[in-house]
Amino acid sequence: LAGRPQTHEVNVVAASSQIIILSVNTTPLIEEGQIVSIVSFGHDITDREKAERELERRNRELAAHNAITATVSQSLDMTRVLNNTLEKTLQVMQLGGEAKGGIFLVNERAGELHLAALRGLPPEFIERETAVKLDKCLCGQVVRTGEIIDTTRVDPWQGRPGWVEPHGHLIVPLKSKGHVLGVMFLYLPAAHRTTDQEMQLLTAIGNQIGVGIENAQLYERLEAQARNLELLYDLGRRFSASLEPQEVLSQVVHRCAQVFETNVCLVHLIEDGQLVVRASHYSDDIERAQAEALPLARSLPVDAGLIAQVIATGDMAQSVRADLASVAPLDNMGYLQSHEWLLVPLRVKGRVFGILTLIARRERRRFSGHDTTVAQEIANQAAD
């Protein structure tokens, strides 16, 4: 002792094994300048401490709610919303430098989860997990059930590129109006035990992010519809002003590449039993070199795989519904696996005379039902 009264807190274990928090006051008794004894007494402050800790926890939760709400409301840009809310959530979980996690969005047409945001995981993981089938992982289970999953487990990717050390795996549904639009997955330290309060908080955060996703998707759809209407008007005006077929085709591929944000846009015409490329647009030289390695970007016999089906039926074909091997004998299967594509028939009086092909990197573009409708309308305008 320093010769002065002191106050400190101690934890003691009661006979019932319950931990009790005591506030202990200690006072020295001094005679002739020397401490001859000390007197200590304490009182139980367990309830007060619990109340203070509960208040602190609720304040942290409220701050987290406010931070996520502010992040969601600040932007309608999907990428920004997802990255910022993921970052805020990892901060709430107080993981610091160990923070690892990401967000998948549901692609119902493809039956897949598509990686949309990531933090702290290696490039091998990103490459392997860009698109995951809904029936192949715990994240898909969360989509089906709408319930959060918390488990410490051996990761199924153990021993394969991209595997991370044993961890707690926490997967949160991102819901709006009861519909799961995506999932957020957090890799926690293996020793971490998620509390009921954390589970409740993350469920609430998941609902907030879900609303942000729905708003961003609605904005994207409205923006896409506006772009597509502008495209249809512009192409209609250009077509009516030109009688030169090659000029019309060049305008089609150029404007389609702009509005659909494609990496490759091609027009094939049927000539002497072959599909011959008559107009093309590439986003860059690298994309051109990769695409031109495919039979799809060269002259093709009209009876080649999926091409023959499009010509025979007059129906468009889309990557999410087609067997890649049926497109044509492929030189580079990996290219089409990493890209979305549409094959749109060009028709006159019910007869197919060519094909409009749109190809885009999956991380950049996913063709919606509205996109396919607009693409067919453009093909019809070009044919007229």
N, C-alpha and C positions, 0 to 999 in steps of 0.2 A: 504493500500500500504506500501511497505517497503522503499519507498523513491526512488525507481529505476524504470525506464521504464520497462514495461512488455508487452508480446505479448501472446494472447490466441485466441482460436477459439470458435465461438458461432453459434448456429443454430437459425435462425429467420424465422418466417412465413410471407411471403409476402402477399399482398392483394389478390393475385390469389390463395392463400393457398399453394403455392409452398414453400418448405423448401429451404432456401438459407444459405450457409455456408460462414461466414465472418471471416476473419483474422483481429483481433482488436489489435491495438497498443495503449497503454495507458501510458501517461507520466505525472508525477506530476510537478506542478509549485510550487517552494519553495521560500519563502521570510523569511529571518532572521531565517533560519533553520526550518521553519514550512511549511507544505504543505497547501497552500491556495486554490488550485484548481487542477483539473486534466484535461488533454486534451486527448480525445480519437478519433481515426479515424479508419475506417475499409475499407477493400476492398473485393469484392466478389471473393471467391476462389472455388466456387461450381464446376465449370468445371474442375479445376485442381484436386480437391479432388476426383471427380468421375473418372477422368482418372487414378489417382494413385490407387484407389480401384479396378478399372477394371484391371489394370496391376497386382496388387497383386492377384486378382482372377485367372487371366490367368496363372500366375506363379504357383499357387497352383494346377490348373488343369494340367499343364504340369508336375509338380512333381508327381501328382497322376498317370498320364498316364505312366510316366517313371517307377514308382514303380510297377504298375501292369504288365507292359511289362517285367520288370526284373524278377518279381516273376514267370510269365508264362514261361519265357525262361530258368529259372534255373533248371527245373525238368520236367521229363515226367511221374512222379509218380502221378496218378490221385488224390489220397488222399491229398498229399502235395500241389499240385496245387490249389485244391479247398479250403482247409483250409487257406492257406496263402493269396490267393486273397480275400477271404471273410474278413479276418482280415484287410487287407490293405483298402478295401472298407469302412469298418466301421470306420477306422481311418480318411479316407477322409471326411466322413459325420460328423466327430467331435462329436461322440456320447459319447465318454469317457466311464465311468462306466455303462451307460445305454444301451450299445450296445447289440442289440438282432437281430439275423438274421440267415439265413441258405441258403443252396443251394440244390435244387432238380435236379436230372438228369432224363431225359425222357427214359422210357422203352416202346418203341412203341409196342413190341409184347404183353406185358401185358396190354397196355393201362393205364399205371400208371406213377406216379412220385415217384422216390425213393430218400429218404433223404440221402445226401452224405456228408454234412458238416453242422455244427451247432455252434452257439455261444450264450450263455446267456439265454437259455430257459430251463424249468424244465424237469426232467426225464419223467413226465407224458405226456408231449408234444411229446417227442421223441418216446415213446412207441406207441402213437396214430397215429403219422404222419410218421412212417417209410415208408409206402407205401400208396399213395393217388391216387384214380381214377382221370383220367384227366377231367372227366365231373362233378366233385364234388366240385371244388374250384376255386378261382380266379387265382391261379397259372396255372391251366389247361386252363383257358381263355387266359392267356398270351401266352401259348404254341400254342394255335389255331390261335391267331391274330398276334403274333410276336410283339405286342406293349406293352410298359411299362404301368403299372397301378399304380396310386397314389391316395389313398383314406384314409380318416379318417373315421373309421366306428366302429360299435359294432361287435366284433369278433364273428363268429358263434359258437365258442366253449364256449361262456360265460356260466358259471354255471356248466361246465363239467371239469374233471381233465385235468390240463395242460393249462387252459385258463390264459391269461395274461391281465393286465389292459388295458383299452381303449388306442388305439395307432393309429398312422399313419401307414398305410400299404403300402409299396412301393415294387412292384414286377417288376423285370427287366429280360427281355428275354436274354438268353445267346446263341448267334447266331454265326454260321460260314457259310459263303457262302449262307446266307439267310435262313438257316435251323436252327430251334430252338432245341438245344441239352439239354437245362435245363433252370431253372429259379433261380434267386437269390431274396430272400425276406428279407426285412429289416423292423423291427418294430421300428418306430420313436416315440418320445414323442408326445402325442395327440396335443399339441400346435404347433408342427413343421409345417411349410408351405414350401414345396419344391419349389425352384425357377426354372425358365426355364433353367438357367445355370446348376443347379444341375441335372436336368432331362437329359440335353444333355450330361453332363459328365458321368452319370451313364449308359446311352445308349452306349456310346463309351467304357466304362469299360466292359459292358456286351458283346460287340463284341470281346474285347480282351480275356476275359475269355473263350468265345465260341471257339476261335481259339485254346486256350490252351487245352480245353476239347477234341477237335477233334484230336489234336496231341497226347494227352495221350491215347485216344481210339485206334488210329492207332498203337501206340507202344504196347498197350496191346494185340491187335489182332495179330500183328507180333510175339510177345513173346509167345502167346498161340499157334500159329501155329508151332513155332519152338519146343515148349515142346511136342505138340501132335505128330509131326513127329518123335521126339526122342522116344516117348512112343511106337508108332507103330513099329519102327525099333527094339526097345529093346524087346517088347513082341513077335514079329515075331521070333527073335533069340532064345528067351527062349522057345517058343512053339516048335520050330524045334528040340531043344535039349532035350526035355522031352516027354515021352510017358505016364507019370503018370497023370491021370485026376485031382486028388486032388491037385497035385503040380501046374498044369496049372491054376486051379481056384484060388488058393491062390495067385499066382503071378498076376492074373488079378485084384483082389480086392485091393491088396497092391499098385500096380503101378497106378491104376485108382485113388485111394485115394490121391496119391502124386500129380499127374499131374493135375487132375480136382479140387484139393483142396477141397475135400468133407469131411464132418463129418462122413458120413456113406456110406459104399459100401458093397453090398450084392450080392450073386449069389444064386438064387433058381433053383432047377432042378425038373422036373415033375416026380414023383414016385407014382404009384398006385393011380392016381387021385388027388394027393396032390402036392403042391409046397413046397419043403423042402429046408431049408437053408443049403447049402453045403460049403459056404465060406463067411467070413465076415471080415470087418475092420472098427473100430471105432476110432475117433480122441482122445477120452478120456473116462473115466469111466462114467462121467455125461451124455455124449452124448449116450453112450451105454444103460444106464438105461432108458433114455427118449425114445430112438428108440425101445428098446425091449418091451416097453409098447404098441406098435402098432401091430395090426395083420400083417401089412406089413413086420415086421421083424421076424415073426414066420412062422410056416408051415400053408399053406392056401389051401382051396379047389380050384381047377382050375376054378371053375365057380363063383368065388367071384368078383363081381363088375367090376371095370376097369381091373383087372387082366384077367378076362375071355375075355375081348375085345382084349387085347394085344395078348393073345394066339390064339384067333380065327382069327384075321386079320394079325398077324405078323408085325403090325405097333407099333412103340414106342409111349409112352404116356408121357406127360410133364405137370408139375404143372400149368404152365401159361395157359394151354388150357383145363384143366380137372376140373370137379366138384369134390371137395375134398370128398364129401360124397360117391362118386362112387368108391373110391379106395378100400374100405372095410368098414365094421362097425367099426368106429374109437373110440378108448378109449380116444384119446387126439387130438381133432381137432386143438387146438392151436399150437401143434408141427408142423404139416404140413403147417399151415398158416404162420409160421415164417421161413419155409425152402423152398428151390427150390429142385425139384426132377425130375429124369428121370427113366422111366421103359423101358429097352431096351431088345427086344426079342433075345434069342439065337436060331438060326435056323440051321437045317441040311436038305438040299434038300427041302427047302420050309416048313418044319415042325418045329414048335416051341417046343423045349424040355426044355426050362428054361428062366429065366429072370435075367438080370443084372440091379440092382437098384443103382442109385447114388443120395445121399441126401446131401445138403449143406445149411448152414445158409444163409438167404437172404442178410444180410449185408456183408457177406464174399464172396459170389459167385453168379453169374447169368449165367446160361447156355446159350451160344450163339448158333446160327445155326451151326457154325463150330464145336462147342463142340458136338452137337447131331450127326453130320456126323461122327466124329472121334469115338464117343462112339459106334455107330453101326458097324463101321469097326473093332473095338476091339472085339465086340461080335461075329462078323463073323469069325475073326481069332481064337478066343477061341473055336468056334464050329468046325472049321476045324481040 
